[in-house]
């Protein structure tokens, strides 16, 4: 997939954030993609820690989660996310936008080279997220850009793959997201959480999604689903991101 123009495709990364909090009341994630200046990474991270403490002082009721991109073209970019939101929640934020921006400019702004905001929608009907509300240490993110006019085929194919997983009790956990605003149309993101790097390795006896749909629907239907999926995808891109608990803000229980 290709991320939006300014960060060229970082949309992929974004979803990671929402995956961990997919069971929050809303399905919208607001994500800022922040690229620190090359010589000011420490200042940026120090500023994020200061801002997390500031949110605590404000008794902010909403988490502010931070991920760092570890691989791919956007290595070193940080995702700063408000997740589990309804659109109407942005009309009445826990901390005012003006105050938030003032604090950002005060403690972080000078260390930031670029900033882009996008909104993504979590797709619960075709996702099987982990039950834990704590973000995974790492996220494996695959972003897809769908060919114009083929979005119905793509949605149909990934829905059938999910149904195959349910039918066969496939143990994989994953979350799907669709770009709602702030990038190229036709962008979808698939996120898998991992507790460590070792978990990225293929596991003995683990079934692929191709095996799962064949078991669920038979070879002929599996071939039809795969043709639909493959023909609908224009391009894709992957990356790994690491959750930065030390830079994030979590409200007290």
C-alpha positions, 0 to 999 in steps of 0.5 A: 500500500501507499501511505498518504502523500506527505508522509507518503504512505505512513498510513500503514503504521497508524492502525497499529495504535487502534488495534490494542484499544479496538474494544473502546466505545468508538471505532475512530483513531486520530493519528498524527505522524510526527517526524523529528528533526535528525539532530533533535530526537532526544529533544523530541522524546524529552518533550513527549515525556513532558507532554505526557506529564502535562496531560496527567496534570490536566486530568485528561480522560483519554489515552495518548498513545505513541508508537515508533516506526522501526523498519521501512521508508519511515523508520524513525517516525512516531505515531501519536494517537487518540483511539476508540473515539466517536466522531462527535468526541472530537467536538468535546475533547477532554483537553481543549485543542487550543491548550493542547496545541499551546503545550505541543508548541512549547515542549515539542514543536521545535524538534518536529520536522513534519506532522501529518494527521489522518483518521482511520476507522477500525472494522470490528466485523472482520477483525479478531483483536487480542482481548488485552487492552494493553498494546503489544510491544510490537506491531506488524503492519501491512498496508494495502492500496486498492485499485479504483473500482475494486474496493467491493472485491477487496472488502468481499475477499477479506470478509470471506477470509475472516469468516473462514477463520471463524469457521475453522477456529483459526487462532490468529489475532488481527485488526483491520482499518480503513482510511476515513480521511487524510490520505489516498482513497482505498487505503486499508491496514492490517495489524498483527501484534507481537510480544517480541521479535521471536514471535515474528518467526513462522511457527511449526504447523501454523496454518496460512490464511490460504490454508484456512480458506481452503479448509473452510470453503474448498479449493474452488472457492478458495481460488476464487477468493484469492483471485478477487483479492489479488486482482483488487490490490494495486500495491502493498507495504509493510513495517514494524512499529514499537509501542513507546510506553515511556512516551505515552499517556495513560489516564489513571483508573 
